[in-house]
Amino acid sequence: MNYLRKPRLLVAIAAGLGTLLLTATVHGLPLGDDNTPASTNVAIRVDQVGYVRGEAKRAYVMGPSAALAGARFEVVDAKNKVVTAGQLGADIGRWNTKYPSVRTADLSALDTPGTYRIVLTGTAAGRSPAFRIAGARELMTPLVQDNVRFLQAQRDGADVLPGDLAHGPSHLADKDATVYADPNYNKEGTELLDKRLTPTGDRADVSGGWFDAGDFLKFTGTTSYSVAELLLAQRDLPDMKELSAEASHGLAWMDKMWDEDSKTLYAQVGIGAGNEAVRTDHDVWRLPEADDRLDVSPGDPDYTIKHRPVFRANNPGKPITPSLAGRVAAVFALAAQRAADTDPKAARTWLDKAAAVYDLADTNPNPDALFTAFPKAFYPEDSWQDDLEFAGAELALAARKLGDNRKGKWADDAARWAGAYLRSDVQGTLGVADVSALAHADLATVLDGTRRKGIGAAELNKDLRRQLEDGVARAKQDPFGAGAVYDDFDAVPHTFGLVATARLYAKATGDTRYAAFAGRQRGWALGANPWGTTFMIGAGEVYPHCPEHQLANLRGSLDGKGAILRGAVVNGPNAASKLDELNSFPTMKKCTAAPPTGAWTDFDGKGARYLDDVGAWQTVEPALDFTTTALLAFALTARSDADADANTDGE
């Protein structure tokens, strides 16, 4: 889907930039020993994090047809010793004018743990970035830990943490914030039509939580999605304390966004689109703690930057827009499940909160009135039945753990909403606008081989296959096997969504037919793509250097020598036409850690463009939902080692 994302940013430096680098990538190749390009028209693309032992492994080589026709490859270890060799595969398609031929290098036979590079021989020359061969847990767990580091850097409020990109306590005025009536926007969602915001007379403590992206807004919709993914990931990595702590941090803020006394769910803190009389978060480029130092009075245009408005998802006690109601209820029910064994009293409290939110869901909404944010163009969403299915499934699982007699009702509800989703015309794949994959996987667990409301595991698993087959069909038409659309927003999170869905499907069914597809999608996001960069800061040798992120830009590395926003996942490539205008602020610092703006042009193709520039929010702004979707994919992949061990033990 096309989200009107807000300006954000990223920071990163390629480790070992002196030997394999973006300069190398700019020319399509790493540099030779004499610091000159070994070739100028051939490029090798690998999963720069590494390949899991036992999985199908594929690298890509692109260049002129004549150069690749007689090319061979060798794989060398850390001591430059050749460990295996082979012929490049057949030509699998054209990328762009400069790289009219793409061929594969099959590395599947390489299964010995270690660090390797590919070296081309014959009619082509080149040397790839380094990659590892290791077990799933060994490769994936550090990635999850880095994703958590990004969330820690995103913390708002008084409970901030020390670190390379630490900032001071921020937006302390959120502790006593004014609630306002819904703002009115033009159709495009770019201009606030109200001359002034209208207070409702209510106030709320909405302090804490996480910044949504490179800006400092906070949304119930994206935060609930991310907290749900953290709690689900905990099932596979139960001993990772920092993951548990960050899930608890997000959960505490979600609890503040639900006013149990007035039965009000708050949807958003801060405003990102205003007018001359109402300046917004997106009008300034600063450190988050700077907002607290503003000297403003009511009526000043900057008043809403310090004293951030709170907007509601419903009027007190009235129906709640179903996407938000379903997702928040699911999060509270997941919290109940987590606490059930260690603190049953707290678990029941979470379950009661979940039920209260769920009971207020608007189950017959006006399609034109659906929203998750203000303006709704920031995060448009057409599907909502999946959110209610998700809520019903998690409520039923929590009720089962706590011996609550409502489990049957909630199981019926979840099955009914699953059926409604399956009959709808807004079916998607895993991402912030569609949680059906998460819902289906847990509803299948609830049903446990039974059928309710005409729904059983067969229908749920069929839809998981539908989501994956959409990606498989797209990948067959792409020379780099990309399963997600990369000439629109959210290419990378949708790619990681496919990885997570494949793992959920295998976990639910024991069917591993999509394992190779999942590995290739993970590889695409981590370097085996036309641009030769990972889309996660700090992962691999080449990754985003200049994210569109205020904290990273003003406090992080701008020349490749300092702190980075490690673990942040960015949008990745986007439609070339969407990059006509970049963000610019007087206070935005120039970032020289990345190659020049035109350095990526050689690798753009098929209507897609990638740019690593602080103003390029369209490609290198990180976000909560981007990062937690990757985190869940990594956690589920790490779990595959445990599943393999269990299968082996049972033989």
C-alpha positions in Angstrom: 0.0 0.0 0.0 1.0 3.6 -0.5 1.5 5.3 2.9 2.1 9.0 3.2 5.0 8.5 5.4 6.4 11.3 7.4 10.0 12.7 7.1 12.5 10.4 8.9 16.3 9.5 8.6 19.0 6.9 9.1 22.6 6.6 9.9 25.1 4.0 9.0 28.6 3.3 7.8 29.8 0.3 6.0 32.1 -1.6 8.2 35.4 -2.0 6.5 34.6 0.8 4.1 38.3 1.0 3.2 38.3 -2.3 1.3 35.0 -3.3 0.0 33.0 -0.2 -0.3 30.5 1.9 -1.6 33.0 3.3 -4.0 33.4 -0.3 -5.0 29.7 -0.7 -5.2 29.4 2.5 -7.2 31.4 0.9 -9.9 29.6 -2.4 -9.3 32.6 -4.1 -7.7 34.8 -4.0 -4.6 38.1 -2.3 -5.0 41.2 -4.2 -5.8 44.3 -4.4 -3.7 45.7 -1.3 -5.3 42.5 0.6 -4.4 41.3 0.7 -8.0 38.2 -1.0 -9.3 38.8 -4.5 -10.5 36.2 -3.9 -13.2 33.7 -1.2 -13.9 30.7 -3.1 -15.2 30.2 -6.2 -13.2 28.6 -6.4 -9.7 28.3 -9.3 -7.2 25.4 -9.3 -4.8 25.3 -11.5 -1.7 23.4 -11.7 1.6 25.9 -9.7 3.5 24.7 -11.0 6.9 25.1 -14.5 5.8 23.4 -17.8 4.8 21.9 -20.3 7.2 23.5 -23.7 7.2 21.4 -26.2 5.3 19.3 -23.7 3.4 19.5 -23.0 -0.3 22.0 -20.2 -0.9 22.1 -17.9 -3.9 24.3 -14.9 -4.9 23.8 -12.8 -8.0 26.2 -11.4 -10.6 25.1 -8.6 -13.0 26.9 -7.1 -16.0 27.2 -7.2 -19.8 26.1 -10.5 -21.3 29.4 -11.1 -23.0 31.4 -10.6 -19.8 29.2 -13.1 -17.8 28.8 -15.7 -20.5 32.2 -17.3 -19.8 32.6 -16.3 -16.2 33.2 -18.7 -13.3 33.3 -18.1 -9.6 35.4 -19.2 -6.7 34.5 -18.9 -3.0 37.5 -18.0 -0.8 37.6 -18.1 3.0 39.1 -15.5 5.4 42.6 -16.7 4.5 41.8 -16.3 0.7 41.9 -20.1 0.2 39.5 -21.4 -2.5 37.0 -23.7 -0.8 34.6 -24.3 -3.8 34.1 -23.1 -7.3 31.6 -23.3 -10.1 30.1 -21.9 -13.3 27.6 -19.0 -13.2 24.0 -20.1 -13.9 22.0 -19.2 -17.0 21.0 -15.6 -17.8 17.8 -15.0 -15.7 17.0 -11.6 -17.0 17.9 -8.0 -17.6 18.1 -5.4 -14.8 18.9 -2.1 -16.7 20.9 -0.7 -19.6 24.3 -0.9 -17.8 23.5 -4.3 -16.4 21.6 -6.2 -19.1 22.4 -9.7 -17.8 21.9 -11.2 -14.3 23.2 -14.7 -13.4 23.2 -16.6 -10.2 26.0 -18.3 -8.3 24.7 -21.4 -6.4 26.3 -21.6 -3.0 24.0 -24.3 -1.5 26.8 -26.8 -1.2 28.8 -24.4 1.0 27.8 -25.4 4.5 31.0 -25.1 6.6 30.7 -22.3 9.2 33.0 -19.4 8.3 33.4 -16.1 6.5 33.7 -16.1 2.7 33.8 -14.0 -0.4 33.0 -14.7 -4.0 35.8 -14.1 -6.6 34.9 -14.0 -10.3 37.3 -15.6 -12.8 37.3 -16.2 -16.6 35.7 -13.5 -18.6 34.7 -11.3 -15.6 36.5 -10.0 -12.6 35.2 -9.0 -9.2 35.2 -9.7 -5.5 32.1 -9.7 -3.3 31.4 -8.3 0.1 32.0 -10.8 2.9 29.3 -13.2 4.0 29.0 -15.8 6.7 27.8 -19.4 6.9 26.4 -20.2 10.3 23.4 -21.6 12.2 20.2 -19.6 12.2 20.4 -18.6 15.8 24.0 -17.5 15.5 23.2 -15.3 12.5 19.7 -14.0 13.5 20.0 -13.3 17.3 22.5 -10.4 16.9 20.2 -8.9 14.3 17.3 -9.0 16.8 19.5 -7.4 19.4 20.4 -4.6 17.1 16.7 -4.1 16.2 16.1 -3.7 19.9 18.9 -1.1 20.1 17.0 1.0 17.5 13.8 0.8 19.7 15.8 1.9 22.7 17.1 5.0 20.7 13.5 5.8 19.8 12.3 6.1 23.4 10.4 9.2 24.3 9.7 10.6 27.8 11.7 10.5 31.0 12.7 6.8 30.7 15.4 7.2 28.1 18.5 4.9 28.0 22.2 5.6 27.7 23.9 4.7 24.4 25.8 5.9 21.4 22.9 8.1 20.3 21.4 8.8 23.7 19.3 11.9 24.0 17.9 13.7 27.0 14.4 13.2 28.5 12.0 14.5 25.9 8.4 15.7 25.6 7.8 15.8 29.3 4.7 18.0 28.6 3.1 14.8 27.3 2.5 13.9 30.9 -0.3 16.4 31.1 -1.4 16.8 27.5 -4.5 18.4 26.1 -7.0 16.3 24.2 -8.4 17.9 21.0 -11.3 17.2 18.7 -10.5 15.5 15.4 -8.7 17.8 13.1 -10.0 18.4 9.6 -7.8 18.1 6.5 -7.9 18.6 2.8 -8.5 15.4 0.7 -4.7 14.8 0.3 -4.0 15.2 4.0 -1.4 17.8 3.4 -3.1 20.9 5.0 -5.0 21.4 8.2 -8.2 23.2 7.4 -9.0 24.3 11.0 -7.7 27.7 11.9 -7.2 26.4 15.4 -7.4 23.0 17.1 -10.4 22.6 19.4 -9.8 21.4 22.9 -12.3 18.8 24.3 -11.7 19.8 27.9 -9.9 16.5 28.7 -6.3 16.0 29.6 -4.2 12.8 29.5 -0.8 11.4 30.5 0.6 10.1 27.2 4.3 10.4 28.1 6.8 7.7 27.1 6.5 5.3 24.2 8.6 5.5 21.1 9.1 8.0 18.3 7.3 6.6 15.2 10.1 7.1 12.8 12.6 9.9 11.9 10.1 12.3 13.4 8.8 12.5 17.0 5.1 11.7 16.5 3.6 8.7 18.4 0.8 6.6 16.9 -1.3 4.0 18.6 -1.7 2.1 15.3 2.0 1.6 14.5 3.0 1.2 18.1 0.4 -1.5 18.7 1.6 -3.3 15.6 5.2 -3.2 16.8 4.4 -4.2 20.4 2.4 -7.2 19.1 5.4 -8.3 17.0 7.8 -7.9 20.0 5.5 -10.0 22.2 5.2 -12.7 19.4 9.0 -12.7 19.0 9.4 -13.3 22.7 7.8 -16.7 22.2 10.8 -17.7 20.1 13.4 -15.8 22.1 12.1 -16.0 25.7 15.5 -15.5 27.3 16.4 -12.2 25.6 16.0 -9.8 28.4 16.4 -6.6 26.4 13.6 -7.8 24.0 11.3 -8.4 27.0 12.2 -5.0 28.5 11.5 -3.1 25.3 8.2 -4.9 24.8 7.2 -3.8 28.3 8.2 -0.2 27.5 5.9 -0.1 24.5 3.2 -1.9 26.4 3.3 0.6 29.2 2.6 3.4 26.7 -0.2 1.5 25.1 -1.8 1.2 28.5 -1.7 5.0 28.8 -3.4 5.4 25.5 -6.4 3.5 26.8 -8.5 5.5 29.4 -10.4 2.8 31.1 -12.5 5.1 33.2 -13.9 7.1 30.2 -13.6 4.2 27.8 -11.6 6.3 25.4 -8.7 5.1 23.2 -6.3 7.8 22.1 -5.0 7.5 18.6 -2.1 9.9 18.3 0.3 12.3 20.1 1.6 15.2 18.2 0.6 16.6 14.8 2.5 16.3 11.5 0.4 18.4 9.1 -0.7 21.9 10.0 -0.9 25.4 8.6 0.5 28.8 9.3 -1.3 29.1 12.6 -0.5 25.5 13.8 3.1 24.5 13.3 3.9 20.8 13.6 6.5 18.2 14.3 7.3 18.1 10.6 8.1 21.9 10.4 11.3 21.7 12.4 14.5 19.6 12.5 15.9 19.3 16.0 16.8 17.0 18.9 13.7 15.8 20.8 14.6 17.4 24.1 14.7 20.8 22.3 10.9 20.9 22.3 10.7 21.1 26.1 12.9 24.2 26.0 10.5 26.2 23.8 9.1 29.4 25.4 5.6 29.4 24.0 2.1 30.5 25.0 -1.3 29.4 23.8 -2.0 30.9 20.4 1.7 30.8 19.4 2.2 28.8 16.1 4.8 26.7 17.9 2.7 25.9 20.9 1.7 22.5 19.6 5.4 21.5 19.1 6.0 21.7 22.9 2.5 21.1 24.1 1.6 18.3 21.7 -2.1 17.6 21.0 -3.7 14.3 21.7 -6.4 13.0 19.3 -8.9 10.3 20.0 -9.9 7.1 18.2 -13.4 7.4 19.7 -15.6 9.7 21.7 -15.8 8.5 25.3 -17.7 5.2 25.5 -18.5 5.2 21.8 -17.5 2.7 19.2 -13.8 2.6 18.3 -12.5 2.4 14.7 -12.1 -1.3 14.3 -8.4 -1.5 13.1 -7.2 0.3 16.2 -9.7 -1.5 18.6 -8.7 -4.9 17.2 -4.9 -4.3 17.3 -4.9 -2.8 20.8 -7.1 -5.6 22.1 -4.7 -8.1 20.6 -1.7 -6.5 22.3 -3.4 -6.4 25.7 -4.3 -10.1 25.2 -0.8 -11.0 24.3 0.4 -9.2 27.5 -2.1 -11.4 29.4 -0.6 -14.5 27.8 2.9 -13.4 28.7 2.0 -12.8 32.3 -0.2 -15.9 32.8 2.4 -18.2 34.2 4.2 -15.8 36.4 1.6 -13.2 37.5 -1.9 -14.5 37.0 -3.4 -11.4 38.7 -1.7 -9.0 36.3 -2.6 -11.3 33.4 -6.3 -11.1 34.3 -6.0 -7.3 34.4 -4.6 -7.3 30.9 -7.3 -9.6 29.7 -10.0 -7.4 31.1 -8.5 -4.4 29.4 -8.3 -6.3 26.1 -12.0 -7.4 26.4 -13.1 -3.8 27.2 -11.4 -2.4 24.1 -12.6 -5.3 22.0 -16.2 -4.8 23.1 -16.1 -1.2 21.8 -14.9 -2.1 18.3 -17.1 -0.7 15.6 -18.1 -3.8 13.7 -20.1 -2.1 11.0 -17.9 0.8 10.1 -18.4 3.3 7.3 -15.6 2.4 4.9 -15.0 6.1 4.2 -14.6 6.8 7.9 -11.8 4.2 8.7 -8.7 5.7 10.0 -5.6 5.0 12.2 -4.0 8.4 12.2 -4.6 12.1 11.6 -4.5 12.9 8.7 -5.6 9.4 7.7 -3.4 9.6 4.6 -0.4 9.1 6.9 -1.4 5.5 7.5 -4.4 4.6 5.3 -5.9 1.2 5.9 -8.8 -0.5 4.1 -8.8 -3.9 5.9 -10.0 -4.2 9.5 -11.5 -7.7 9.7 -8.0 -9.1 10.1 -7.5 -6.8 13.2 -10.6 -8.2 14.8 -9.6 -11.8 13.9 -6.2 -11.0 15.6 -7.9 -9.7 18.7 -10.3 -12.7 18.9 -7.5 -15.2 18.5 -5.3 -13.6 21.1 -8.2 -13.2 23.6 -9.1 -16.9 23.1 -5.5 -17.9 23.7 -5.2 -15.8 26.8 -8.6 -17.1 28.1 -7.3 -20.7 27.6 -4.2 -20.0 29.7 -6.2 -18.3 32.4 -9.2 -20.7 32.5 -11.6 -18.0 31.4 -14.9 -19.3 30.2 -15.1 -16.6 27.4 -12.5 -18.5 25.3 -15.2 -20.2 23.2 -17.0 -17.0 22.4 -13.7 -15.3 21.4 -12.7 -18.3 19.3 -16.1 -18.1 17.5 -15.6 -14.4 16.9 -12.1 -14.9 15.5 -13.3 -17.5 13.1 -16.2 -15.3 12.0 -13.8 -12.4 11.4 -11.4 -14.6 9.6 -14.2 -15.7 7.2 -15.1 -12.0 6.7 -11.5 -11.2 5.8 -11.3 -14.2 3.4 -14.4 -13.0 1.6 -13.2 -9.4 1.4 -11.5 -7.6 -1.5 -8.8 -6.0 0.6 -6.5 -9.0 1.2 -2.9 -8.1 1.6 0.4 -9.4 3.0 2.0 -8.9 6.4 2.7 -5.3 7.2 1.4 -2.4 9.3 -1.8 -2.4 7.2 -2.5 -6.1 7.3 -2.0 -8.5 10.2 -3.9 -11.4 8.8 -0.8 -13.6 8.7 -0.3 -13.2 12.5 -4.1 -13.7 13.1 -4.3 -16.8 11.0 -1.3 -18.5 12.6 -2.7 -18.0 16.1 -6.3 -18.8 15.2 -5.1 -22.1 13.8 -3.6 -22.8 17.3 -6.9 -21.8 18.9 -8.9 -24.1 16.7 -6.5 -27.0 17.3 -7.9 -29.2 14.5 -11.6 -28.2 15.0 -13.8 -25.9 12.9 -15.8 -22.9 14.0 -18.1 -20.7 11.9 -17.1 -22.6 8.8 -13.4 -21.9 9.3 -10.6 -24.4 10.1 -6.9 -24.6 9.6 -7.3 -25.6 6.0 -8.8 -22.2 5.1 -6.3 -20.3 7.2 -3.3 -22.0 5.8 -4.7 -21.6 2.3 -4.7 -17.9 2.8 -1.1 -17.9 4.1 -0.2 -19.8 0.9 -2.1 -17.1 -1.1 0.1 -14.4 0.5 3.3 -16.3 -0.2 2.3 -17.4 -3.7 1.7 -13.7 -4.6 5.3 -13.1 -3.6 6.6 -16.3 -5.3 4.9 -15.3 -8.6 6.4 -11.8 -8.4 9.8 -13.2 -7.6 9.7 -15.4 -10.7 9.4 -12.3 -12.9 12.3 -10.5 -11.2 16.0 -11.2 -12.0 16.9 -10.8 -8.3 13.9 -12.8 -7.1 12.2 -9.9 -5.2 8.8 -11.0 -3.9 7.7 -7.5 -2.8 6.9 -4.5 -5.0 10.0 -2.2 -4.9 8.7 0.7 -6.9 6.4 1.9 -4.1 6.5 2.5 -0.4 7.4 -0.3 2.1 9.4 -2.6 -0.1 11.7 -3.7 2.6 9.1 -4.3 5.4 6.9 -6.2 3.0 9.9 -8.3 2.1 10.5 -9.1 5.7 6.7 -9.7 6.1 7.0 -12.5 3.5 9.9 -14.0 5.4 7.9 -14.0 8.6 4.8 -15.4 6.9 6.8 -18.3 5.4 8.2 -19.1 8.8 4.7 -18.9 10.4 3.3 -21.2 7.7 6.1 -23.7 8.2 5.6 -23.6 12.0 1.8 -24.2 11.7 1.9 -26.9 9.0 5.3 -28.5 9.0 5.4 -27.7 5.3 8.7 -26.2 4.3 8.0 -25.6 0.6 8.6 -21.8 1.1 11.9 -22.1 3.0 14.1 -21.3 0.0 11.8 -18.4 -1.0 12.1 -17.0 2.6 15.8 -17.3 2.5 16.1 -15.4 -0.8 13.7 -12.7 0.5 15.8 -12.2 3.6 18.9 -12.1 1.4 17.4 -9.5 -0.9 16.8 -7.2 2.0 20.3 -7.8 3.4 22.3 -7.2 0.2 21.4 -9.6 -2.6 19.6 -6.8 -4.5 20.6 -4.6 -7.4 21.9 -1.8 -5.2 24.2 -4.1 -3.2 23.3 -2.6 0.1 21.5 -4.0 3.1 18.5 -2.0 4.3 19.3 -2.3 8.0 21.8 0.0 9.5 24.9 -1.8 10.8 24.1 -5.0 9.0 26.8 -6.2 6.5 29.6 -4.2 4.9 27.4 -1.8 2.9 24.3 -0.3 4.5 22.5 3.1 4.8 24.8 5.8 5.9 22.6 8.9 6.0 19.2 8.1 7.2 16.4 10.6 7.3 16.3 10.7 11.1 16.7 13.7 13.2 18.5 12.2 16.2 20.9 10.3 13.9 21.6 13.4 11.8 22.2 15.8 14.7 24.0 13.4 17.1 25.3 10.5 15.1 28.0 9.9 12.5 28.0 12.2 9.5 31.5 11.2 8.1 31.5 7.5 8.7 33.5 7.6 12.0 31.0 7.9 14.8 27.8 6.4 16.2 25.2 4.9 14.0 21.5 4.2 14.4 22.2 0.5 14.6 19.4 -1.9 13.9 17.1 0.5 12.2 15.4 -0.8 9.1 14.6 1.6 6.2 12.0 1.7 3.5 14.5 0.7 0.7 13.9 1.4 -3.0 10.9 3.4 -4.1 9.4 4.6 -7.3 11.9 6.9 -9.1 9.1 9.5 -9.6 8.6 9.7 -5.8 12.2 11.0 -5.3 11.8 14.2 -7.2 11.7 16.3 -4.0 13.9 15.7 -0.9 13.5 17.1 2.5 15.6 20.0 3.5 15.8 22.1 6.7 18.2 24.9 7.7 19.3 22.8 10.7 19.8 19.6 8.8 23.5 18.6 8.8 25.2 17.6 5.7 26.1 13.9 5.8 29.2 12.9 3.9 29.4 9.3 5.1 27.4 8.0 2.1 28.6 8.2 -1.5 27.5 11.1 -3.7 23.8 11.4 -4.6 24.4 10.2 -8.1 26.4 7.2 -7.0 23.4 4.8 -6.9 22.1 5.8 -10.3 23.8 3.0 -12.2 21.9 0.5 -10.1 18.4 2.0 -10.5 16.1 0.0 -12.7 12.6 -1.1 -13.6 11.1 2.2 -12.4 12.8 2.0 -9.0 15.4 4.2 -7.4 17.4 4.1 -4.2 19.1 7.0 -2.6 21.1 7.2 0.7 20.7 10.8 1.5 19.5 12.5 4.7 16.7 14.2 2.8 15.4 11.0 1.1 12.6 10.1 3.5 11.2 8.0 0.7 14.1 5.5 0.8 16.1 5.8 4.0 13.8 6.9 6.7 13.5 4.1 9.4 10.3 3.3 11.2 9.0 1.3 14.1 6.9 -1.0 11.9 9.7 -1.6 9.4 12.1 -2.6 12.2 9.8 -4.9 14.2 8.6 -6.7 11.1 12.3 -7.5 10.4 12.8 -8.4 14.1 9.9 -10.9 14.0 11.3 -12.4 10.8 14.7 -12.8 12.3 13.2 -14.3 15.5 11.2 -16.8 13.6 14.2 -17.7 11.5 16.3 -18.1 14.6 13.6 -20.5 15.9 14.2 -22.7 12.9 17.4 -24.0 14.5 15.4 -25.1 17.5 12.8 -26.8 15.3 15.5 -28.6 13.4 17.1 -29.8 16.7 13.7 -31.0 17.9 13.1 -32.9 14.6 16.6 -34.4 14.9 16.0 -35.5 18.5 12.8 -37.2 17.5 14.4 -39.3 14.7 
